[in-house]
Amino acid sequence: AYTGAIGVDDDEMIGVIDTAASLGALVTAHCEHGLAVQALQRKLLAQGKTLQQIWTWTNADTAEVGYALFSFTDTLKGERLTGRKLYVQVFAGKGDAQKELRMINDGVTACEYDVVAGFVEGSVSVTDEDTDGVNELMFAYDVTCTSDVSPSTRKLLVLEGKDKHALRGTSRVDFGTTSDGGEYKADGFKKAPALKALAEQRWKDLLGG
């Protein structure tokens, strides 16, 4: 997968399969195209972006490998953070021929207070919930310029091929016996009830139940 780091070559993999067959065992493997991932990483670095996460998958309908790169750029005024822009870039292709299919960008600019802009921990997943052979990429992020303890603007997106669905609302702040925020409105999902149910459950889970 990653030359000089981790991975096995074809001869090693065949040896593992042969040994497993002689023992009556089943081989499972997590596969990534390391050279393609490294090329995309270099591209982000050249653009001045800080890479946070890379997710990969294979679409059953086309056998194309998909990649999602999560990154950000910061804007500073002196040593103070005044802005942060978030990026999600989705690529797909076979071998080294990767084409950028979509880029989502959002963030906070010219903030005189505290910048809140980041991907929500535990929000990213790749699934095929509607079993149509096309994987869905789901993720959530918060973006707010704030001077107090209040909910942030939260967006949860579901990308599937050319379709984009979203839940838009706020994070939730707990104050002991009371709380503020956590509501949302759905955008899209008209022909994707399974994806809406999945997104709504993920929204609830990210709020903590």
Buried (B, 14 or more C-beta within 10 A) or exposed (E): BEEEEEEEEEEEBEEBBEEEEEEEEEEEEEEBBBEBBEEBBEBBEEEEBEBBEBBBBBBEEEEBBBBBBBBBBBBEEEEEBBBBBBBBBBBBBEEEEBEBBBEBEBBBEEBEEEBBBBBBEEBBBBBBBBEBEBBBBBBBBBBBBBEEEEBBBBBBBBBBBEBEBBBBBBBBBEEEEEEBBBEBEBEBBEEBEBBBEBBBEBBEEBBEE
